[in-house]
């Protein structure tokens, strides 16, 4: 059976409906150093455990989501709309 992703808009959906787009990282300020931008663009941690990633529900609601996934077991512990997560961080 396929793994299910708990989309906040569509409910549990097969992972094949989603496209993983990458880690949720804090973007450097526009005037940050070249080294900070290099690190942001090219360097990534390879953590074990919970990790936040941007996923796009390409075959469903077409919303951008932030999925918290365990990198060792691939178990998904949270899934929320990326727009909602951005609002929380801004407040």
C-alpha positions in Angstrom: 0.0 0.0 0.0 1.2 3.5 -0.8 2.2 5.9 1.9 -0.4 8.5 2.7 0.3 12.2 3.1 -2.3 14.1 5.3 -3.0 17.0 3.0 -4.8 19.7 5.1 -7.0 20.5 2.1 -7.7 17.1 0.5 -7.3 14.7 3.4 -5.0 11.6 3.3 -3.6 11.2 -0.3 -1.0 8.9 -1.8 2.6 10.3 -1.8 2.8 9.8 -5.5 0.5 12.9 -5.9 3.2 15.1 -4.4 6.5 16.6 -5.6 9.2 17.2 -3.0 10.8 20.5 -3.6 13.4 20.8 -0.9 14.2 21.8 2.7 12.5 24.6 4.5 15.4 27.0 5.0 15.7 30.6 6.3 16.5 32.7 3.3 19.4 35.2 3.8 18.8 38.9 3.7 19.2 40.5 0.3 22.4 42.3 1.4 23.9 39.2 3.0 27.5 38.2 2.2 28.3 36.0 -0.8 29.3 33.3 1.6 25.9 33.3 3.2 24.2 33.0 -0.2 26.6 30.3 -1.2 25.7 28.3 1.9 22.0 28.8 1.3 22.0 27.8 -2.3 24.6 24.9 -2.3 25.1 23.5 1.2 22.6 21.2 3.0 22.6 19.4 6.3 21.8 15.6 6.2 20.0 15.3 9.5 18.6 12.1 11.1 15.1 12.6 12.5 12.4 15.2 11.8 13.0 17.5 8.9 10.8 20.1 7.3 10.4 20.1 3.5 8.4 21.9 0.9 6.0 19.6 -1.0 3.7 20.6 -3.8 0.4 18.7 -4.2 0.8 18.6 -8.0 -2.0 16.0 -8.6 -4.5 17.5 -6.0 -5.2 20.9 -4.6 -1.9 22.3 -6.1 -1.1 24.0 -2.8 2.4 24.3 -1.4 2.8 22.4 1.9 5.4 22.1 4.7 5.7 18.4 5.5 7.6 17.3 8.6 9.2 13.9 7.8 11.5 11.6 9.7 14.5 11.1 7.5 15.2 7.6 8.9 11.7 6.1 8.8 10.0 8.4 6.2 7.1 8.7 8.7 5.2 12.0 8.3 4.4 13.7 11.6 2.9 17.0 10.3 1.6 18.6 7.2 0.5 22.2 6.9 -0.2 24.8 4.3 3.0 26.7 3.5 1.1 30.0 3.4 -0.2 29.4 7.0 3.3 28.6 8.2 4.6 31.8 6.7 1.9 33.9 8.5 2.9 32.3 11.8 6.6 33.1 11.4 5.8 36.7 10.3 3.7 37.4 13.4 
